[in-house]
Amino acid sequence: MAIPLKSRVSTPRLRDNKIDGVKYNRSSSKRNNFEMFAWLGMRVSGVLLIVLIFGHLFVNLMVGDGIKAIDFGFVGGKWANPFWQVWDLLLLWLAMLHGTNGIRVIIDDYAEKDSVRAWLKIILFLASAFVILVGTLTIFTFEPCPAGARPDLLASFCSAR
């Protein structure tokens, strides 16, 4: 008869346990639901991103002349409509937040030193905030009919055409 092996890690059962030098406190009075909301946010944003991405691809690649029609005028015409500005803004924000949260989880899983983990997260959050800020400014300050542009490059609704 084989003797069952003793598990190397025992389950923390009381208030403060130490397992392999790590202190666990399962009955903390401080309840932080950030990870639950991050998990839920990933699921919701993932579903919304599927709709937004396939809508984006359908409009850009299937409607009209397809990929041959994508130029400055096409983007100008699209972003002249507030619906497409909001659509692309949602796509940008959800994709960046979804991706940033995914990379944050990877950093938490694989960065062993606390200082390295903190610096990687700082760099990640700054880069994400920069892309969201610049992307948002681009979407809402885009001028579809710039002065002095060649008329053949402008959208059909521009008065210079």
N, C-alpha and C positions, 0 to 999 in steps of 0.2 A: 504494500500500500504506500502510495506516494504521500509525502508530507507536504501540505500546502505551504506555498511561500508566503512570507509576511510581506505585505505591501510596503514599499519604501516611503510613501507619503501617507500619513494618517489624515483622516478628515477632521478639520477643525470643528469642535463641538461646543466649546464654551466661549466665554468672552474674548480672552486674549490667548491665542496659541502661537507657538513658534514652530515652524516646520522648515527644516533646512536653513535656519537663520532668518527666515522671513516671518514677520509678525502679521497675523491675521486678526481682524476684529470684525466678526460677523454681526454683532448686535450693536452696531453704531447707531447713535441717536441721530446722526446727520444722514438724511436720506437724499441722495443725489440721483436724479433720474436722467442725467444727460445722455448716458449710453443708450438707454431705452429710446429716448427721443431721436438720437442719432440713427439708431437701427431702423426706427419707424420712418424717419425722413429719407433714408436710403431706399426703402421700398416704395414710398409714395413718389419720390422724385424719379425713381427708375421707371415706373409706369408712365408718368407724365412725359418723361424724356422719350420714351418709345413713340408716343403719339406725336410729340413735337418734331422729332427727327424724321419720322416717316412722312409727315406732312411737309416738312421742309424739303426733303428729297423729291417728293412727288411734284411739288410746285416748281422746283428748280430744274428737274431733269425730265419730267414727263409731259407737263403742260406746255403748249406752244411748240417752239422749235427745239426744245430740249437744251442740251448743254451748249449748243452753238449760239443760243440767244443770251447766255450769261455774259454781260459786260457791265460797264459803268452805268449805262442807261437802264439796264434791267434792275440793278440794285437801287438806282435812283428812283425808279418807278415803284419798286416794292416799298422802299422806306419813305416814300411820300404819303403812304397810307398808314395811319396810326395802328391799324390792326396788325400789320406786318412788323411794325416797330415793337409792339408789345409781344408778338409771337417770338421774334428773334431775341428780345430782352429776356423773356422767360427761358428760352433755350440756353442762352448764355449763362444766366444766373443758376439755373438748375444744374447744368452740366458742370459748372465750376464748383458749386457747393457739393454736388455728388462726388466729383473726382477728388476734391480736397478732403472730404470725409473719408473716402477710401484710402487715400495716401496716409492720412492721419492714423488710421487703424494699422496700416502696414508699418509705419514708424513705431507705433506702440508695440507691435509684435516683434520687430527685429532689432531695434536700437536698444542695446543693453545698458549703456551708461545713461544716467539721468540727464547729465549735461548735454550729451550728444542728442538725446531725444528732444530736449527743450530747444536747442538751436535748430534742429531740423524742422520742428513745428513752427518756430518763429519765421524761418525762411519760407516755409510752405504757406503760412497764413499771409505773409506780406506779398508773396508772389500772386496768390489768389486774389487778394484785395486789389492789387495793381491791375490785374487782367479784368476783373469785374468793373473797376472804375473806368479804365480806358475804353473797354467795350461799351459800357453804358453811355459814356460821353460820345463815342463814335456813332452809336445808333441815334441819339437824340440831337446831335449837332451836325449830322450829315447834310450837306447842301446838294440836292439832286440837280440843281440848275446853276452851277457856278458861273460867275461872270468871266468872260474871255475864253471859255472852252470851245473846242471845235464843234460846230453844229452837228456833225455826223456822229459824234459820241454822246450827245445829249439824249435824254428820254423824249418821247414823242410829245409829252405834255408841256415841255419847256417852251417859253415864248420865243427864245432865240432861234428855234428850229423852224 
